[in-house]
């Protein structure tokens, strides 16, 4: 019987439990991608808090990507030293860390406007960013193909009608693997775009099956994540319906993000089928030491109430940590669900 506290290994990743910190938007970089010092404190706290592996906040592969404010970058060699400092802080706690490599936009072009030369340039940007990630000491990279970012749009029939849109992802993964055979290569993908004409579960399954031979794991998410009103034991693991059959059809581990709040429910998810790992974001914003708390025997569910107010605070911190725990917790639990944020979602 699997439990969230099992020690495991995927390729080069030695994991003290089955829990990942899913990529989280910290918005703590300037326009050139240089870190604010606050980022180091956040990652130090996370790494000390017991999570098995950290996936970094999305990190642009382009100097000119202005898709999102506060984006970190690995788009030039001048940024490597800051990322090395970050990985050193995490490794000091004996935790592996994966760089999530992303692209928001490319020269303000729509997918339909891209030339073969453009696509080749994009492929090279991801490959070179992976090279820098290795130099900076990351244990893996995650190709970000979810949440409306460039690769998410590239594989979505709402934006791209080509027969094999996943080929760009395959080409990136193959090239990175050839250059760095010991590096863990994963992908984050929507189970569905949840929009008319977008990627649906059948399309996502086809793309996952095509990409899986070139990957070491797949993290399942979906457009419109950061669902409000999550209740332990009631509506957790909201992308499980897709992740379970995917896990039965690929030979690499599936990581499931989305609404995990209680030990019992997470253990149940692990034992329903072939899902091997779970990832979390918002609960670790509220409680960076959540996993250590659980392992100490304090097994009550995560304190996160899924209010999504972390989208509206500096550095996307938990409003309760900023203000202190009060009876606001109870009031928020009784409020109607908040609309999803207008920005691409990165908090699950």
Secondary structure by P-SEA (a helix, b strand, c coil): cccccbbbbcccccccccccccccccccccccccccaaaaaaaaaaaaccccbbbccbbbcccccccccbbbbcccccaaaaaaaaaaaaaaacbbbbbbcccccccccccccccaaaaaaaaaaaaaaaaaaaaacccccccccccccaaaaaaccccccccccaaaaaaaaaaaaaacccbbbbbbbbccccccccccaaaaaaaaaaacccccbbbbbbccccccccccccccccaaaaaaaaaacccbbbbbbcccccaaaaaaaaacccccbbbbccccccccaaaaaaaaccccccccccccccccccccccccccccccaaaaaaaacccccccccccccc
